[in-house]
Amino acid sequence: MAAMRRYLVLIALAALVLPALAQTPTPSPEAQAFARLPAGLQAVLGHLPPQEALQKLQFARQNLIALGVVNPAPEQLRATVVRVLGPEQGGVESASAGSSSFPPLSPLVSPHAPLPR
């Protein structure tokens, strides 16, 4: 009788555990594509979800193509991705004159003031 109980407990345990072990989640196509990227790009884009990371990478490639670089070197692609990610990943230089310009540059102020009468 005790042997039969042990046998039934093992069968019940196996019936509960085996389906849970068999259901391993398959990674999404974006996650698979992200896993195929070079380690340097994975390190730069690792904080983003795979779909967003691939979008940023595609945008960086489009920027390089627009600049005439069809087949960029890995270092050049990585640097462009860092620039695309923005200030939190790398500095972006400003082309603004800042507060030192006179008169202040503003789209709300006409550059040509009317002459007084």
TORPA-4810 file (N, C-alpha, C, O; in nm, 3 decimals):
<nodes>
NODE_1_0.083_-0.119_0.000_0.000_0.000_0.000_0.088_0.127_0.000_0.060_0.220_-0.075_M
NODE_2_0.192_0.131_0.081_0.282_0.247_0.088_0.355_0.266_-0.044_0.378_0.379_-0.087_A
NODE_3_0.393_0.155_-0.107_0.463_0.163_-0.236_0.369_0.220_-0.342_0.412_0.297_-0.429_A
NODE_4_0.242_0.182_-0.335_0.145_0.231_-0.432_0.122_0.382_-0.414_0.106_0.454_-0.513_M
NODE_5_0.121_0.428_-0.289_0.104_0.572_-0.262_0.223_0.651_-0.316_0.206_0.756_-0.378_R
NODE_6_0.342_0.600_-0.293_0.461_0.666_-0.345_0.457_0.673_-0.496_0.491_0.776_-0.555_R
NODE_7_0.415_0.566_-0.559_0.406_0.562_-0.703_0.304_0.665_-0.754_0.331_0.733_-0.852_Y
NODE_8_0.190_0.676_-0.689_0.088_0.774_-0.728_0.136_0.917_-0.706_0.109_1.006_-0.787_L
NODE_9_0.208_0.940_-0.596_0.262_1.074_-0.569_0.364_1.112_-0.676_0.365_1.226_-0.722_V
NODE_10_0.448_1.018_-0.716_0.547_1.046_-0.821_0.480_1.076_-0.954_0.523_1.165_-1.027_L
NODE_11_0.375_1.001_-0.986_0.303_1.024_-1.112_0.236_1.162_-1.108_0.241_1.236_-1.207_I
NODE_12_0.175_1.197_-0.995_0.109_1.328_-0.983_0.211_1.441_-0.992_0.187_1.542_-1.058_A
NODE_13_0.325_1.423_-0.927_0.431_1.523_-0.932_0.484_1.539_-1.073_0.504_1.651_-1.120_L
NODE_14_0.506_1.429_-1.142_0.554_1.434_-1.280_0.451_1.500_-1.370_0.487_1.575_-1.461_A
NODE_15_0.323_1.474_-1.346_0.218_1.534_-1.429_0.212_1.685_-1.410_0.173_1.757_-1.502_A
NODE_16_0.250_1.735_-1.293_0.250_1.879_-1.268_0.378_1.948_-1.315_0.374_2.060_-1.365_L
NODE_17_0.490_1.880_-1.299_0.620_1.944_-1.326_0.659_1.937_-1.473_0.711_2.035_-1.525_V
NODE_18_0.636_1.828_-1.541_0.683_1.812_-1.679_0.620_1.912_-1.776_0.693_1.966_-1.859_L
NODE_19_0.491_1.941_-1.770_0.439_2.044_-1.862_0.499_2.182_-1.837_0.518_2.259_-1.931_P
NODE_20_0.527_2.213_-1.713_0.588_2.343_-1.682_0.729_2.352_-1.739_0.771_2.458_-1.786_A
NODE_21_0.803_2.242_-1.735_0.938_2.241_-1.790_0.937_2.243_-1.942_1.028_2.299_-2.003_L
NODE_22_0.837_2.186_-2.003_0.831_2.179_-2.149_0.794_2.313_-2.211_0.823_2.335_-2.329_A
NODE_23_0.732_2.403_-2.139_0.688_2.531_-2.193_0.795_2.638_-2.175_0.782_2.725_-2.088_Q
NODE_24_0.898_2.632_-2.254_1.000_2.736_-2.250_0.960_2.845_-2.349_0.927_2.814_-2.464_T
NODE_25_0.961_2.969_-2.307_0.918_3.077_-2.397_1.018_3.095_-2.512_1.139_3.094_-2.490_P
NODE_26_0.967_3.111_-2.631_1.054_3.135_-2.746_1.075_3.286_-2.758_0.980_3.363_-2.747_T
NODE_27_1.198_3.328_-2.782_1.224_3.472_-2.793_1.159_3.528_-2.920_1.143_3.458_-3.020_P
NODE_28_1.123_3.655_-2.913_1.060_3.723_-3.026_1.164_3.740_-3.139_1.284_3.730_-3.114_S
NODE_29_1.117_3.765_-3.261_1.212_3.790_-3.370_1.304_3.910_-3.343_1.420_3.911_-3.383_P
NODE_30_1.249_4.012_-3.274_1.333_4.127_-3.241_1.443_4.089_-3.143_1.557_4.134_-3.156_E
NODE_31_1.407_4.007_-3.044_1.508_3.963_-2.946_1.614_3.878_-3.014_1.732_3.887_-2.979_A
NODE_32_1.574_3.795_-3.109_1.672_3.714_-3.182_1.764_3.802_-3.266_1.884_3.778_-3.272_Q
NODE_33_1.707_3.903_-3.332_1.789_3.994_-3.412_1.884_4.074_-3.324_1.999_4.098_-3.361_A
NODE_34_1.837_4.116_-3.206_1.922_4.190_-3.113_2.038_4.101_-3.065_2.150_4.150_-3.048_F
NODE_35_2.010_3.973_-3.044_2.115_3.881_-2.998_2.222_3.859_-3.105_2.335_3.823_-3.071_A
NODE_36_2.190_3.881_-3.232_2.288_3.865_-3.339_2.375_3.988_-3.360_2.471_3.983_-3.437_R
NODE_37_2.344_4.099_-3.293_2.424_4.221_-3.307_2.561_4.202_-3.243_2.577_4.120_-3.154_L
NODE_38_2.660_4.279_-3.289_2.792_4.274_-3.224_2.783_4.316_-3.077_2.693_4.389_-3.038_P
NODE_39_2.878_4.269_-2.998_2.876_4.295_-2.853_2.882_4.444_-2.821_2.820_4.488_-2.724_A
NODE_40_2.955_4.522_-2.900_2.964_4.666_-2.874_2.830_4.735_-2.888_2.795_4.821_-2.807_G
NODE_41_2.755_4.699_-2.992_2.623_4.758_-3.010_2.525_4.709_-2.905_2.440_4.785_-2.859_L
NODE_42_2.537_4.583_-2.866_2.450_4.532_-2.760_2.475_4.606_-2.629_2.381_4.632_-2.554_Q
NODE_43_2.600_4.640_-2.602_2.632_4.712_-2.479_2.571_4.853_-2.481_2.522_4.901_-2.379_A
NODE_44_2.575_4.918_-2.598_2.522_5.054_-2.609_2.369_5.054_-2.603_2.309_5.141_-2.540_V
NODE_45_2.307_4.955_-2.667_2.161_4.950_-2.678_2.095_4.860_-2.575_1.973_4.842_-2.579_L
NODE_46_2.171_4.804_-2.483_2.119_4.706_-2.389_2.010_4.755_-2.296_1.929_4.676_-2.248_G
NODE_47_2.005_4.885_-2.270_1.904_4.937_-2.177_1.767_4.954_-2.243_1.668_4.982_-2.174_H
NODE_48_1.760_4.938_-2.375_1.633_4.955_-2.448_1.567_4.820_-2.474_1.636_4.718_-2.479_L
NODE_49_1.436_4.819_-2.492_1.370_4.696_-2.537_1.421_4.661_-2.677_1.459_4.751_-2.751_P
NODE_50_1.422_4.533_-2.714_1.480_4.494_-2.843_1.420_4.567_-2.963_1.494_4.605_-3.054_P
NODE_51_1.290_4.586_-2.966_1.228_4.652_-3.081_1.276_4.797_-3.093_1.309_4.843_-3.202_Q
NODE_52_1.281_4.869_-2.982_1.326_5.008_-2.984_1.475_5.016_-3.018_1.517_5.107_-3.090_E
NODE_53_1.553_4.922_-2.968_1.697_4.920_-2.997_1.720_4.901_-3.147_1.807_4.966_-3.205_A
NODE_54_1.643_4.812_-3.210_1.659_4.791_-3.353_1.613_4.914_-3.433_1.669_4.942_-3.539_L
NODE_55_1.513_4.986_-3.384_1.470_5.108_-3.450_1.579_5.215_-3.445_1.605_5.283_-3.544_Q
NODE_56_1.643_5.228_-3.329_1.752_5.326_-3.315_1.869_5.289_-3.407_1.930_5.376_-3.469_K
NODE_57_1.899_5.160_-3.416_2.008_5.113_-3.502_1.975_5.141_-3.648_2.062_5.185_-3.723_L
NODE_58_1.852_5.116_-3.689_1.811_5.143_-3.826_1.817_5.293_-3.857_1.859_5.332_-3.966_Q
NODE_59_1.777_5.376_-3.762_1.785_5.521_-3.780_1.930_5.565_-3.796_1.960_5.651_-3.880_F
NODE_60_2.020_5.508_-3.716_2.162_5.542_-3.727_2.217_5.500_-3.864_2.295_5.574_-3.924_A
NODE_61_2.178_5.384_-3.912_2.223_5.340_-4.045_2.170_5.433_-4.154_2.243_5.465_-4.248_R
NODE_62_2.044_5.476_-4.141_1.987_5.569_-4.239_2.062_5.702_-4.238_2.084_5.762_-4.343_Q
NODE_63_2.102_5.748_-4.119_2.179_5.873_-4.110_2.313_5.858_-4.181_2.358_5.949_-4.250_N
NODE_64_2.378_5.744_-4.162_2.507_5.722_-4.228_2.491_5.714_-4.379_2.575_5.765_-4.453_L
NODE_65_2.384_5.650_-4.425_2.360_5.643_-4.570_2.336_5.783_-4.625_2.383_5.815_-4.734_I
NODE_66_2.262_5.866_-4.551_2.235_6.003_-4.595_2.364_6.084_-4.605_2.374_6.177_-4.684_A
NODE_67_2.463_6.047_-4.522_2.593_6.116_-4.526_2.686_6.057_-4.631_2.799_6.105_-4.648_L
NODE_68_2.640_5.952_-4.702_2.721_5.892_-4.806_2.804_5.775_-4.761_2.890_5.728_-4.836_G
NODE_69_2.782_5.726_-4.640_2.858_5.612_-4.589_2.765_5.490_-4.596_2.682_5.469_-4.508_V
NODE_70_2.782_5.410_-4.702_2.692_5.297_-4.722_2.732_5.179_-4.635_2.646_5.114_-4.575_V
NODE_71_2.860_5.151_-4.626_2.911_5.040_-4.545_3.002_5.095_-4.436_3.124_5.099_-4.453_N
NODE_72_2.944_5.138_-4.322_3.027_5.200_-4.218_3.110_5.095_-4.144_3.074_4.978_-4.137_P
NODE_73_3.221_5.141_-4.090_3.302_5.056_-4.003_3.225_5.035_-3.874_3.142_5.119_-3.838_A
NODE_74_3.249_4.925_-3.802_3.176_4.902_-3.676_3.190_5.016_-3.576_3.095_5.048_-3.505_P
NODE_75_3.309_5.078_-3.569_3.329_5.188_-3.475_3.247_5.309_-3.516_3.193_5.381_-3.431_E
NODE_76_3.237_5.332_-3.647_3.160_5.446_-3.697_3.011_5.426_-3.672_2.940_5.520_-3.636_Q
NODE_77_2.963_5.303_-3.691_2.822_5.273_-3.665_2.791_5.288_-3.516_2.687_5.342_-3.479_L
NODE_78_2.882_5.241_-3.431_2.862_5.252_-3.286_2.859_5.399_-3.244_2.775_5.439_-3.163_R
NODE_79_2.949_5.481_-3.298_2.951_5.624_-3.264_2.823_5.693_-3.309_2.772_5.781_-3.240_A
NODE_80_2.772_5.654_-3.425_2.648_5.714_-3.473_2.530_5.673_-3.387_2.441_5.754_-3.360_T
NODE_81_2.529_5.548_-3.343_2.421_5.501_-3.253_2.425_5.580_-3.123_2.320_5.617_-3.070_V
NODE_82_2.544_5.605_-3.070_2.557_5.683_-2.946_2.502_5.823_-2.968_2.434_5.877_-2.880_V
NODE_83_2.531_5.884_-3.084_2.479_6.017_-3.113_2.327_6.016_-3.128_2.260_6.112_-3.088_R
NODE_84_2.273_5.909_-3.184_2.128_5.900_-3.202_2.058_5.886_-3.067_1.947_5.937_-3.049_V
NODE_85_2.121_5.817_-2.974_2.057_5.793_-2.844_2.039_5.921_-2.765_1.950_5.929_-2.681_L
NODE_86_2.122_6.021_-2.789_2.100_6.149_-2.724_2.195_6.179_-2.611_2.293_6.107_-2.589_G
NODE_87_2.167_6.286_-2.537_2.257_6.337_-2.434_2.284_6.239_-2.321_2.391_6.245_-2.259_P
NODE_88_2.191_6.149_-2.291_2.216_6.060_-2.178_2.326_5.958_-2.210_2.383_5.899_-2.118_E
NODE_89_2.356_5.937_-2.338_2.460_5.844_-2.377_2.587_5.914_-2.424_2.696_5.860_-2.407_Q
NODE_90_2.574_6.030_-2.481_2.690_6.103_-2.530_2.653_6.249_-2.550_2.535_6.281_-2.569_G
NODE_91_2.749_6.335_-2.546_2.721_6.477_-2.557_2.678_6.518_-2.697_2.727_6.464_-2.796_G
NODE_92_2.589_6.611_-2.704_2.546_6.668_-2.831_2.579_6.816_-2.827_2.535_6.888_-2.737_V
NODE_93_2.657_6.861_-2.923_2.698_7.000_-2.923_2.584_7.088_-2.972_2.509_7.050_-3.061_E
NODE_94_2.573_7.204_-2.912_2.468_7.298_-2.948_2.524_7.401_-3.045_2.639_7.443_-3.033_S
NODE_95_2.441_7.441_-3.141_2.481_7.544_-3.237_2.419_7.678_-3.202_2.426_7.771_-3.282_A
NODE_96_2.361_7.690_-3.084_2.294_7.812_-3.043_2.396_7.918_-3.002_2.504_7.886_-2.953_S
NODE_97_2.359_8.045_-3.024_2.445_8.155_-2.982_2.435_8.176_-2.832_2.523_8.238_-2.772_A
NODE_98_2.330_8.124_-2.772_2.316_8.133_-2.628_2.277_8.272_-2.580_2.224_8.353_-2.657_G
NODE_99_2.305_8.298_-2.454_2.265_8.426_-2.395_2.365_8.537_-2.426_2.342_8.652_-2.389_S
NODE_100_2.476_8.505_-2.492_2.578_8.607_-2.517_2.551_8.688_-2.643_2.623_8.784_-2.670_S
NODE_101_2.448_8.652_-2.719_2.423_8.725_-2.843_2.346_8.854_-2.813_2.265_8.862_-2.721_S
NODE_102_2.374_8.955_-2.895_2.301_9.080_-2.881_2.258_9.125_-3.018_2.345_9.136_-3.104_F
NODE_103_2.137_9.152_-3.045_2.020_9.134_-2.959_1.988_8.986_-2.942_2.034_8.903_-3.021_P
NODE_104_1.911_8.953_-2.841_1.881_8.811_-2.818_1.810_8.751_-2.939_1.722_8.814_-2.999_P
NODE_105_1.849_8.631_-2.972_1.787_8.563_-3.085_1.658_8.498_-3.038_1.660_8.410_-2.953_L
NODE_106_1.547_8.542_-3.094_1.419_8.488_-3.056_1.329_8.487_-3.178_1.329_8.583_-3.255_S
NODE_107_1.252_8.380_-3.197_1.160_8.381_-3.310_1.043_8.477_-3.289_0.969_8.506_-3.383_P
NODE_108_1.026_8.527_-3.166_0.914_8.616_-3.136_0.949_8.763_-3.155_0.860_8.848_-3.161_L
NODE_109_1.078_8.793_-3.166_1.122_8.931_-3.180_1.173_8.952_-3.321_1.255_8.874_-3.370_V
NODE_110_1.124_9.053_-3.388_1.168_9.083_-3.524_1.314_9.128_-3.521_1.352_9.207_-3.435_S
NODE_111_1.395_9.079_-3.614_1.535_9.125_-3.615_1.549_9.270_-3.660_1.652_9.333_-3.635_P
NODE_112_1.446_9.323_-3.725_1.450_9.462_-3.772_1.342_9.540_-3.695_1.222_9.527_-3.722_H
NODE_113_1.387_9.618_-3.601_1.293_9.698_-3.522_1.243_9.814_-3.607_1.319_9.867_-3.688_A
NODE_114_1.117_9.855_-3.591_1.066_9.970_-3.666_1.137_10.098_-3.622_1.170_10.114_-3.505_P
NODE_115_1.160_10.187_-3.715_1.227_10.313_-3.684_1.131_10.406_-3.610_1.013_10.415_-3.647_L
NODE_116_1.180_10.477_-3.506_1.092_10.570_-3.435_1.065_10.692_-3.523_1.150_10.729_-3.603_P
NODE_117_0.947_10.755_-3.509_0.910_10.872_-3.589_0.935_10.998_-3.517_0.909_11.106_-3.570_R
</nodes>
